[in-house]
Amino acid sequence: MSLHTEPKSPGPGSPKPYDCLLKFLLVGDSDVGKEELLSGMDNGSSESPYSASSCGIEYKTTTILLDGRRVKLMLWDTSGQGRFCTIFRSYSRGAQGILLVYDITNKWSFDGIDRWIKEIDEHAPGVPKILVGNRLHLAYKRQVSEGEAEAYAVKNEMAFFEVSPLCDFNVTESFAELSRVAIKRNGMSRSWGGYKVLSLQELACRTIVSTTTIYGIDQLPLPNTLKNHLKSYALTNKTRARMLSFIHRDTKDKHKKTKYLNPTDSPPSHCRKSCVIS
């Protein structure tokens, strides 16, 4: 008896195998490794007749567990060539999230993100997006610093991740973060109720990371695969907290009123003597 069976589509009365369905686009210049990101995700494209590639578009589906709920992702990998910009305009309709991918070893691919953001603002305004720096395992060839990319992400109000599909680092976490933002933006989280169900893996990671440092994880008597996952979890939560602090700080600065002194006014008491005009 063969173990390989074709998946059957659920009938009209059957429950869906997922709680939420999201459509994501991966955009970026050619040869930044978008197909590498997809290769690291579990493949469920056999459930759909649109899994075959055509016109420079690669399609894949996968299901992730997010806050105790099954989220099915439809991932569309658009070609980075300029002639496929028109295809992006067509496939961006109905998209609920966009991953802007660049290669950290290629400064030109990072500079090209501006062009893609203009395309998104024109054809998919308001769609949540995140910045993804790929090929972190080639950090010794880095041409784009983490600080530069993070500042760019904060400026454009999006999250930022550096990932490595080869090391299975931060790939799933980046998709999970974009899913969380997309669900919140579309109001789908309201139908999930006020409670939040955490998986056993999430609880274990949270407990371990809260009691040690990223460097201390290397000293734990665990397999390397688990250590890499814990590091990815710790860095993801650290990045998210840092991004939120930047956003909150920028919001406060915007609301802070600047006080301008009149030329005839006396200088404030804390002003240095050197700036007092005699």
RODO-2510 file (C-alpha; in nm, 4 decimals, decimal comma):
residues 278
     n   res          X          Y          Z
     1     m     0,0000     0,0000     0,0000
     2     s     0,1438     0,3341    -0,1048
     3     l     0,1927     0,6013     0,1585
     4     h     0,1737     0,8869    -0,0939
     5     t    -0,1866     0,9931    -0,1430
     6     e    -0,3265     1,2974    -0,3152
     7     p    -0,4729     1,5540    -0,0727
     8     k    -0,8474     1,5766    -0,0864
     9     s    -1,0230     1,9090    -0,0881
    10     p    -1,2633     1,9517     0,2034
    11     g    -1,6276     1,9187     0,1171
    12     p    -1,8832     2,1979     0,1509
    13     g    -1,9736     2,0920     0,5047
    14     s    -1,6185     2,0113     0,6181
    15     p    -1,4309     2,2548     0,8436
    16     k    -1,1465     2,4485     0,6849
    17     p    -0,7950     2,3268     0,7672
    18     y    -0,7020     2,6846     0,8632
    19     d    -0,8449     2,9754     1,0609
    20     c    -0,7197     3,2593     0,8426
    21     l    -0,6057     3,2976     0,4814
    22     l    -0,3561     3,5658     0,3785
    23     k    -0,1987     3,6601     0,0450
    24     f     0,1611     3,7823     0,0600
    25     l     0,3899     3,9108    -0,2147
    26     l     0,7696     3,8840    -0,2161
    27     v     0,9231     4,1692    -0,4122
    28     g     1,2775     4,2822    -0,4738
    29     d     1,5432     4,2919    -0,7413
    30     s     1,6660     3,9837    -0,9218
    31     d     1,8956     3,7386    -0,7442
    32     v     1,8226     3,8557    -0,3892
    33     g     1,7111     3,5055    -0,2889
    34     k     1,3321     3,5283    -0,2762
    35     e     1,3079     3,1687    -0,3950
    36     e     1,5394     3,0714    -0,1085
    37     l     1,2902     3,2111     0,1417
    38     l     1,0111     3,0035    -0,0106
    39     s     1,2223     2,6888    -0,0197
    40     g     1,2571     2,7023     0,3589
    41     m     0,8805     2,7008     0,4149
    42     d     0,6642     2,3877     0,4243
    43     n     0,5040     2,3362     0,0847
    44     g     0,1264     2,3115     0,0613
    45     s     0,0894     2,4305    -0,2971
    46     s    -0,0449     2,0905    -0,4067
    47     e    -0,3745     2,1989    -0,2556
    48     s    -0,4101     2,4651    -0,5253
    49     p    -0,4136     2,4419    -0,9063
    50     y    -0,2131     2,7659    -0,9289
    51     s     0,1144     2,6280    -0,7940
    52     a     0,2840     2,6094    -1,1331
    53     s     0,5120     2,8981    -1,2248
    54     s     0,4153     3,1176    -1,5170
    55     c     0,5057     3,4645    -1,6417
    56     g     0,7879     3,4935    -1,3892
    57     i     0,5633     3,4263    -1,0891
    58     e     0,6314     3,1478    -0,8389
    59     y     0,3458     3,0420    -0,6132
    60     k     0,3532     2,8507    -0,2874
    61     t     0,1246     2,7948     0,0092
    62     t     0,2169     2,7103     0,3653
    63     t     0,0468     2,7085     0,7043
    64     i     0,1977     2,8565     1,0198
    65     l     0,0787     2,8560     1,3790
    66     l     0,0242     3,2091     1,5075
    67     d    -0,1000     3,2680     1,8630
    68     g    -0,2631     2,9270     1,8652
    69     r    -0,4390     2,9779     1,5301
    70     r    -0,3662     2,8192     1,1925
    71     v    -0,2815     3,0853     0,9357
    72     k    -0,2559     2,9753     0,5735
    73     l    -0,0254     3,1888     0,3600
    74     m    -0,0426     3,2226    -0,0174
    75     l     0,3074     3,3354    -0,1139
    76     w     0,3705     3,4914    -0,4544
    77     d     0,7305     3,5399    -0,5634
    78     t     0,7391     3,8155    -0,8272
    79     s     1,0407     3,8419    -1,0556
    80     g     1,2714     4,1343    -0,9875
    81     q     1,3195     4,2238    -1,3536
    82     g     1,1861     4,5606    -1,4626
    83     r     0,9601     4,4103    -1,7281
    84     f     0,7668     4,2321    -1,4538
    85     c     0,6586     4,5540    -1,2800
    86     t     0,3333     4,5351    -1,4761
    87     i     0,2815     4,1811    -1,3440
    88     f     0,3358     4,3090    -0,9903
    89     r     0,0630     4,5666    -1,0462
    90     s    -0,1786     4,2864    -1,1352
    91     y    -0,0829     4,0492    -0,8531
    92     s    -0,0773     4,3241    -0,5899
    93     r    -0,4563     4,3393    -0,6013
    94     g    -0,5952     4,1691    -0,2946
    95     a    -0,2524     4,1368    -0,1312
    96     q    -0,2587     4,1667     0,2482
    97     g     0,1151     4,1854     0,3060
    98     i     0,4385     4,2494     0,1157
    99     l     0,7943     4,1405     0,1932
   100     l     1,0593     4,3745     0,0522
   101     v     1,3643     4,1540     0,0059
   102     y     1,7234     4,2652    -0,0546
   103     d     2,0620     4,0946    -0,0367
   104     i     2,2843     4,2219     0,2474
   105     t     2,5899     4,1505     0,0278
   106     n     2,4566     4,3660    -0,2573
   107     k     2,4176     4,7393    -0,1875
   108     w     2,2519     4,7916    -0,5253
   109     s     1,9643     4,5601    -0,4286
   110     f     1,9082     4,7640    -0,1098
   111     d     1,9058     5,0919    -0,3017
   112     g     1,6410     4,9427    -0,5323
   113     i     1,3926     4,9091    -0,2446
   114     d     1,2942     5,2740    -0,2991
   115     r     1,1610     5,1872    -0,6435
   116     w     0,9549     4,9000    -0,5072
   117     i     0,8085     5,1159    -0,2312
   118     k     0,6957     5,3664    -0,4955
   119     e     0,5251     5,0823    -0,6848
   120     i     0,3544     4,9669    -0,3636
   121     d     0,2393     5,3163    -0,2685
   122     e     0,0923     5,3597    -0,6162
   123     h    -0,0725     5,0206    -0,6705
   124     a    -0,1164     4,8778    -0,3180
   125     p    -0,1366     5,1736    -0,0792
   126     g    -0,1798     5,0901     0,2867
   127     v    -0,0782     4,7246     0,2531
   128     p     0,1467     4,6206     0,5470
   129     k     0,5071     4,5558     0,4508
   130     i     0,8300     4,4457     0,6151
   131     l     1,1935     4,4792     0,5121
   132     v     1,3910     4,1547     0,4861
   133     g     1,7698     4,1418     0,4528
   134     n     1,8535     3,8016     0,3064
   135     r     2,1698     3,5853     0,3210
   136     l     2,2788     3,6680     0,6732
   137     h     2,5099     3,3632     0,6583
   138     l     2,7264     3,5733     0,4215
   139     a     2,7667     3,8537     0,6750
   140     y     3,1436     3,8587     0,6156
   141     k     3,0618     3,9964     0,2675
   142     r     2,8124     4,2494     0,4030
   143     q     2,7629     4,5730     0,2064
   144     v     2,4524     4,6947     0,3936
   145     s     2,4888     4,7478     0,7681
   146     e     2,2153     4,6383     1,0052
   147     g     2,1887     4,9911     1,1480
   148     e     2,1394     5,1470     0,8039
   149     a     1,8633     4,9000     0,7124
   150     e     1,6946     4,9360     1,0504
   151     a     1,6904     5,3169     1,0220
   152     y     1,5417     5,2849     0,6722
   153     a     1,2712     5,0516     0,8040
   154     v     1,1818     5,2886     1,0872
   155     k     1,1654     5,5787     0,8413
   156     n     0,9161     5,3865     0,6270
   157     e     0,7219     5,2517     0,9293
   158     m     0,7835     4,8815     0,8763
   159     a     0,9452     4,5984     1,0667
   160     f     1,2906     4,4726     0,9744
   161     f     1,4469     4,1262     0,9797
   162     e     1,7783     3,9831     0,8676
   163     v     1,7299     3,6206     0,7673
   164     s     1,9191     3,3167     0,6466
   165     p     1,7224     3,0338     0,4833
   166     l     2,0425     2,8280     0,4769
   167     c     2,0643     2,8409     0,8583
   168     d     1,6859     2,8469     0,9049
   169     f     1,7206     3,1793     1,0852
   170     n     1,4317     3,4282     1,1194
   171     v     1,2485     3,3100     0,8048
   172     t     0,9331     3,1810     0,9743
   173     e     0,9515     3,4663     1,2260
   174     s     0,9427     3,7295     0,9503
   175     f     0,6340     3,5714     0,7925
   176     a     0,4716     3,5425     1,1361
   177     e     0,5326     3,9115     1,2140
   178     l     0,3862     4,0232     0,8806
   179     s     0,0874     3,7927     0,9405
   180     r     0,0318     3,9477     1,2820
   181     v     0,0360     4,3005     1,1372
   182     a    -0,1906     4,2066     0,8440
   183     i    -0,4445     4,0360     1,0704
   184     k    -0,4557     4,3358     1,3032
   185     r    -0,4881     4,5840     1,0157
   186     n    -0,7746     4,3941     0,8528
   187     g    -0,9616     4,3579     1,1822
   188     m    -0,9558     3,9781     1,1645
   189     s    -0,8126     3,9508     1,5157
   190     r    -1,1464     4,0690     1,6581
   191     s    -1,3172     3,7505     1,5433
   192     w    -1,0551     3,5474     1,7293
   193     g    -1,1695     3,6791     2,0646
   194     g    -0,9756     3,8547     2,3367
   195     y    -0,7816     3,5501     2,4502
   196     k    -0,4455     3,4468     2,3157
   197     v    -0,3549     3,0792     2,2958
   198     l     0,0175     3,0110     2,2981
   199     s     0,1687     2,6933     2,1613
   200     l     0,3918     2,4781     2,3802
   201     q     0,6868     2,5787     2,1649
   202     e     0,6100     2,9490     2,2173
   203     l     0,5819     2,9030     2,5944
   204     a     0,9086     2,7074     2,6106
   205     c     1,0969     2,9644     2,4010
   206     r     0,9607     3,2534     2,6048
   207     t     1,0610     3,0878     2,9327
   208     i     1,4155     3,0009     2,8221
   209     v     1,4874     3,3361     2,6537
   210     s     1,3618     3,5324     2,9558
   211     t     1,6137     3,3596     3,1856
   212     t     1,9279     3,3831     2,9739
   213     t     2,1048     3,5922     2,7104
   214     i     2,1620     3,5243     2,3419
   215     y     2,5241     3,4363     2,4210
   216     g     2,4144     3,2148     2,7105
   217     i     2,2040     3,0026     2,4749
   218     d     2,5267     2,8569     2,3304
   219     q     2,6115     2,7150     2,6729
   220     l     2,2833     2,5257     2,7075
   221     p     2,2973     2,1434     2,6672
   222     l     2,0696     2,1475     2,3619
   223     p     2,1011     2,0389     1,9978
   224     n     2,2319     2,3051     1,7594
   225     t     1,8982     2,3219     1,5759
   226     l     1,7195     2,4147     1,8980
   227     k     1,9892     2,6678     1,9874
   228     n     1,9504     2,8351     1,6478
   229     h     1,5740     2,8499     1,6925
   230     l     1,6083     3,0045     2,0396
   231     k     1,8524     3,2657     1,9067
   232     s     1,6130     3,3494     1,6263
   233     y     1,3264     3,3831     1,8736
   234     a     1,5312     3,6052     2,1051
   235     l     1,6517     3,8335     1,8237
   236     t     1,3015     3,8567     1,6763
   237     n     1,1486     3,9745     2,0029
   238     k     1,4424     4,2092     2,0635
   239     t     1,4007     4,3613     1,7167
   240     r     1,0238     4,3990     1,7627
   241     a     1,0693     4,5747     2,0973
   242     r     1,3357     4,8045     1,9502
   243     m     1,1153     4,8889     1,6520
   244     l     0,8223     4,9724     1,8813
   245     s     1,0425     5,1945     2,0967
   246     f     1,1604     5,3840     1,7866
   247     i     0,8039     5,4266     1,6619
   248     h     0,6795     5,5475     2,0017
   249     r     0,9737     5,7850     2,0343
   250     d     0,9078     5,9306     1,6873
   251     t     0,5394     5,9738     1,7738
   252     k     0,6265     6,1669     2,0895
   253     d     0,8681     6,3878     1,8985
   254     k     0,6005     6,4706     1,6422
   255     h     0,3579     6,5819     1,9129
   256     k     0,6222     6,7830     2,0978
   257     k     0,5832     7,1511     2,0215
   258     t     0,8977     7,3424     1,9372
   259     k     0,9332     7,6733     2,1197
   260     y     1,0890     7,9474     1,9154
   261     l     1,2575     8,2425     2,0906
   262     n     1,1914     8,5953     1,9855
   263     p     1,5083     8,7908     1,9059
   264     t     1,4080     9,0455     2,1693
   265     d     1,3528     8,7813     2,4394
   266     s     1,6117     8,7196     2,7076
   267     p     1,8074     8,3961     2,6725
   268     p     1,6879     8,1037     2,8885
   269     s     1,8608     8,0430     3,2206
   270     h     2,0240     7,7183     3,1018
   271     c     2,1807     7,8895     2,7997
   272     r     2,5608     7,9018     2,8002
   273     k     2,7259     8,2407     2,8427
   274     s     2,9037     8,1943     2,5108
   275     c     2,5746     8,2157     2,3228
   276     v     2,4697     8,5437     2,4865
   277     i     2,5107     8,8359     2,2540
   278     s     2,6942     9,1189     2,4325
***
